C-alpha cells in the first residue's frame, strides 16, 4: 500500500487491491464506496458484465463493513437483532439476513458467517456500530469492527470454480452454496490461508475470498495469471449493478433508504415491503421489530418492491409509474433499472402501491428519451414479473461445473 | 410640501438593525411611506461592519451568517445590492492536551476525524445529524409564520393553531415524544444520548450556550444548539458562512434595497418616546423634541427597551409590563475584534487542514463549559472562557490588507454586571487579557501579532447597539420564551398593547441570530391589519 495523505486531504481509504486496480483502470472512473475509493468502470461496463455471465470476474469488496461478534451471548444478541433465526446457522454456514428498528423498518441487510460457537462475522453495506452497540445493552457480547483487517475479493462467474481450483485451493469443489471454509493456496513465501465462502451478489456461480491484507496482491495476481486465458477480468460497480438487478438483489440507497438515515416520515421501508418476507422468522421468538412486522403482515402491505419487464430498450431509471397511459394516477416508481444483455429484457425493480403488486399487473412507465438533446417523453408498458430475472442452475451445482 | 406633511409617514420603524430594515423594506414594497430612525450615525444595529483600525474592517457584533432567510434575501433582492454569503468549511476544538477535533465537510473525512477519538461516536454522528435535521424540518416551516394565540378564537389564530397541531401530529408518535423532550432538555443530556467521547461532546456543546445565560447542563440548552443548526446556505442545512465585507454587508444591502423602494432612513435620530393618543400610537418624539407622525410605529428595539423605556407606562397594562420586566434577556457574552499582523499559528491544527478557516474553539469538555458558566453566575467573566473565533480574512479578501488578518472572537461567559461593581476600563482590559491569554495558550505567536483589539463587554454592547444587557438574541431562546410565549404570552403576534404599534425585533418569534424572520413576519402582520396585500 502506498503512503496515504491525512484524511482531510484524502478522505477515502484505498483497499489493498487499489494499486492493482489502478494499474488496470483504463478510464480512471473511481467512485467513493463506504469510505474507500473504488472502481466504477475499468474499461467498459458491458465487457465487465460479460465476464460475470460468461467467464470469471474479480470484484473488490473490501469496503463491505465487517464486524466480529463474540462472547457468551453472541447468538442471543444476533437472534434478537436479526429477523432470521441465527440459531439455525451452524459453524461453516453463511446466512443472508436483514435487521430492523423497533418500528419494523429496515436498517440494513448483510451476511452472517458462523465461524464457531458464539463466534460470528457480520458483513454489512453500511456502518452499524452505533446500532449494534445500542442493541447489545444487557448482552455479554464483544463487537469489533474489522473492516480494515480483512481484504475481500469476489470471484464470480461460470468459470470461477475452475479458476479457484486452478490457483490451488484444494477441496474447493466440496463447498456448497452458503458454506464457508478455510483453504490454502501456494504463495511465493509459503502457503496463503484464505477464508472462502460460496456467496455473492451476482446470482451466478461464485465465491467470496476473505484474506489478510498482506496477502491481497498475491491472491489477485494468482487469479489474474491463472485466468488470463479464460477471460478473467476485474469489474467495477456498474457491471455489478447490472448483474445484481438480474439476480433481483436490493441495494441500500438505491432500492431503500435505511431507517437509520431517513429524515422524512414514510420513506423508510420494511422487509415485507421489500419483498423479503422469507427472511422474517416470526416463529423464532422475539426480535427487534417483530411486533410491528407482525401487525404489518396481518394488515397487508401498503406497497411492495416488484420486478418489472419494461417495453423497449431504454432503462427506466427513476421512472414514475402510472396505472394508465394517461399518467393521471401514480402507482409507484422505479428504484433500479438496467438493460439485461443476457435476458434481452429491459428490467427494473420498482416500489409499487399494493393494488398493483400482483405478477402480471400492467403499469405504465414514464421514460425520457434524449434524442441528440431533443428530449421526448414516452409512456411504455411495464409488466410486473417474478424475480429473480436470471437464475442459472449452475449457481447451485455441487461440485460445480468447469464452465 | 409643508413641514407637517414632510414629518408624516405611513409607518415609522425605530431602530435600523437588520430586522427593522427587513420590516421597512416589506412595508415600503407594499407602497407605504416608510421612515427608519436610527440613533447611531450608521445603520446595522448588531449586524455592522466598522473600521476601527486603519485598513481593517470588523464584524463588530454578529460575525457569521446562516439563519438569514433565503426568502428574504430573494424577495428584497439583496444580492443585487451587494450581499454575498460565502459558506466556510471547517472548524476545530483545540484540546488542553494538544490534541484536537476538527470539522470537515466531507463525510468520510469527518467520520475518520471523529473515529480518532471514538469509532462509535463517528457512527453516532450520523444519527445525531439525522435527528438534528429532523428537528430542523419540523421547525423550519414555523419560522416565517406568525405564532397563533392559543387562547384566541379569531379564525386566523385557530387556523395557525391547527397548522401547528397538524404539523406536530404529522411527526408520528415517536417523533412527537422526541420533539417535546428535545425542546426542553439540556444539551449535555442530549449529547450523552449520542456520544461517549468527552471531546466530541465538548465540541458539539458550544453552540448550545452561545449568547445564552444557560450552561450546557441547564434545561432548554438543547434547543439553543438546534437554533444554531437550523440555518442553511444554498440548501446545505447547518452550514454557516461569512457575509462578504462583514455582517454590515447585510444591513447595507437592506438599506440600499429600502432606499430603492422609496424608504427613508434618518441616522443620529434617537427616539425619546412613542406618541400615544387614546390607546393608539400616532408617531414618535425624538430626543431633540422633534415629533414625527405615523399611524404605524414599529419598534425594532428589544421588548424591554421598547416598553420599559420608550412607551409611557400609563398606556400599557400593568400585567404586560410585569411580564416584560421578567422577560429573560441576560447579558452573557462579550466580543473581541482583533487586527492581526499575520495568520497566527495553532500547533494543534495539522498543517494543511482546512479546519483553520472555520470556527475555532478551546473548550474541550462539557465540564469546562459548565465551569465557565459557574463563574458567570458568581458575577465574573469565565476564567477559562469559551471562545468562538474565526479568521474570515482567510476567505474574504475585503476585510484586511493582504497578509494581515481580522479575527473575530465571540466570548462566553461575560456578565453584564460584575459582582465587584460596575465595569471600568481596567476591568475591560483584564477581561480582554483573560481571553487573549486563553487563546495564546494554543497559539505561541498570537499575542505578538496583535495590532489592535476592540474589547466589548455586554455593557458596551448595550451602550452602543442598545440591546438590553447586550443579549445578542434580544431575549433568551428557552422554551418558556419561544413561539406563542415570545416575548410574552398574548402578545406573540407582533402587536403591542397599544394599537398601531408593533414589534419587529428578535424579542419576537422566532428569535435572534440575524434571521430577519421577525422583521418579515411583523411586516406581514402590519400589512394584514392595514388590509393590504404584502
Interface residues (C-beta under 8 A of the other chain):
Chain A: X6 X7 X8 X9 X11 X12 X32 X35 X103 X127 X128 X129 X130 X133 X145 X260 X261 X262 X263 X264 X265
Chain B: X102 X104 X106 X107 X108 X109 X111 X112 X113 X119 X120 X123 X124 X126 X127 X130 X133 X134 X137 X170 X171 X172 X174 X175 X350 X352 X353 X354 X355
